[in-house]
Amino acid sequence: MSSAPDTKKTNEQPEDLLLLLETIKEAALLAGELLRNGYPKIERIRFDHKGASDFVTEYDKGAEALIIKHIMSKYPKIGFVAEESGIVFSKDSEYKVIIDPLDGTNNFVHGIPHFSVSIAVAKNTELVCGVVYQPLLDEMLSAAKGLGARLNDVLLEIKDARPFSEMLLSTCLPYNNKGNHKIAISQINTLMPLVAGIRCPGSAALEIAYIALGRFDAFWSHGAQLDLWDIAAGIVIAREAGYLVTDLDGNITPEEWSSLLVSHPNRHTQLLTLLEKK
């Protein structure tokens, strides 16, 4: 079970880290309000194609602009890695904000109510803060390194691992010519007979964060291609709630990954074996 936050677990001053976390939560709420108001207008939403089945809407762009503006009002020298704007480095800060303003754009434009605002902060290469906000449910999942994970203001505790036959897994599938379809199908074929179900809802940040709530027992991705902004905030939340996050080789460094597994510590090794790269 998770214990009360231990400020000795982090090199940051907890007051500073909490202020940073509050700032990105505020930014997520602003972006979430824009998405919540735009969601009923789906038939009138304008969008462009970044690639086949890869959409960007006026809401992606507007939400990202709100996030950057709010964070810069508090931290004007901070750097950004943003899905729509690209990378803006800062020589004056060792921190960078990693933004996916609308994780689940494909769901959003098709009227499926499963999407999120995802914001993480890295100090150099170490992820130290993350928020994933589901605006339709008004659920804010947040975490800071060494200070635990929360749903709104409630501290989350790791749950007992379910037996494989009761586990509900989530994954991200490739589409069109993006990713490795054969690997994805092979892994699903391996796991399907062993677990209670496999889902692919379409917002990786949200599904990784949901593991901290026990809504999913594990999330994996190998055949699909995920960028750091898709997963960074969820990684912080899952780890702070007590879950393990690695690639399928057991590597714990996100910037070196080409695959992902998030699961309960008591199920991680067995899942790694089952999902072993071909």
C-alpha positions, -999 to +999 in steps of 0.1 A: +000+000+000+012+035-007+023+055+023+020+092+031+042+114+008+078+113+018+096+145+009+130+127+012+122+108-020+128+138-042+156+162-047+131+190-053+118+213-025+083+199-020+068+234-019+083+242-053+073+209-068+038+213-056+036+248-070+047+235-103+021+207-101-007+232-093+003+253-122+000+224-147-033+213-131-046+249-136-035+247-173-052+214-177-084+227-164-083+257-188-077+234-217-103+209-205-130+236-204-123+245-240-126+208-250-157+203-229-174+233-246-163+222-280-173+185-277-211+191-284-201+209-316-186+179-332-203+182-366-189+218-369-153+211-358-127+219-384-097+195-386-067+188-407-048+156-415-013+152-401-013+118-418-037+089-425-062+088-396-041+113-378-062+144-371-055+178-356-084+201-348-088+238-338-093+224-303-059+207-302-043+240-312-064+262-290-060+239-259-022+238-264-020+276-267-040+280-234-017+256-217+015+273-229+002+308-221-008+298-185+024+280-177+046+307-191+028+333-170+042+315-140+074+301-154+085+324-183+118+307-188+106+271-190+110+249-221+082+230-239+078+198-259+043+201-274+026+179-299+014+207-322+040+234-316+071+211-315+101+217-292+110+250-277+141+247-256+151+271-229+187+277-220+176+293-187+157+263-173+165+226-167+127+219-168+106+212-199+068+208-201+056+179-223+021+186-237-006+166-254-035+191-254-060+165-267-050+129-263-076+110-282-083+134-311-096+106-332-122+099-305-130+136-301-138+142-338-159+110-340-180+119-309-165+092-286-164+106-250-129+092-242-101+118-245-079+138-221-055+167-215-021+154-207+008+175-193+040+163-178+072+181-166+107+167-169+137+180-150+165+173-175+155+138-186+136+128-154+098+130-153+088+148-121+052+159-125+022+148-145-015+155-149-041+137-170-075+154-170-107+139-184-129+170-189-162+153-195-160+134-161-141+163-144-115+138-132-080+152-125-053+125-121-021+141-109+013+131-094+046+146-084+078+126-078+080+113-043+046+129-033+022+103-045-006+102-070-041+116-066-076+116-082-087+151-076-076+155-039-077+118-029-044+100-025-043+068-045-031+035-030-019+005-050-045-023-051-039-060-048-030-077-081-058-095-097-053-131-110-047-132-148-082-146-154-097-114-139-074-088-155-087-062-179-059-049-201-056-019-224-034-014-254-028+009-283-032-006-318-015+006-350-035+019-379-031+024-416+007+020-422+018+034-388+034+007-366+037-030-367+004-047-372+018-083-370+034-077-336+002-061-322-020-090-333+005-116-322+006-101-287-032-099-285-034-136-295-010-145-267-029-126-240-065-130-251-070-166-238-055-157-204-073-125-193-108-112-188-106-087-216-085-064-238-096-029-247-083-002-270-102+030-260-079+054-278-063+078-252-030+062-240-024+089-214-058+083-198-055+045-199-021+045-183-034+068-156-065+046-151-042+018-139-036+039-108-074+037-103-076+000-109-098+005-139-072-013-160-047-039-147-021-032-173-014-012-205+011-023-231+021-010-265+046-024-290+031-026-325+018+010-322+040+040-322+036+063-292+054+096-287+066+108-253+037+133-250+013+104-253+026+087-222+047+110-201+021+122-176+005+088-173+040+073-165+044+097-135+009+089-122+013+052-125+047+051-109+037+073-080+007+050-074+031+021-070+029+005-105+059-005-127+066+012-160+092-002-184+096-011-220+094-047-230+131-052-223+126-040-187+143-006-194+130+022-171+142+052-192+113+066-213+134+084-239+150+050-249+118+032-254+101+018-285+076-003-265+058+001-232+044-020-203+026-006-172+014-031-146+012-042-110+047-052-097+034-087-090+024-092-126+051-073-145+076-101-150+051-126-162+036-100-187+071-092-199+077-129-206+043-132-224+049-101-245+086-109-253+097-094-285+097-118-314 
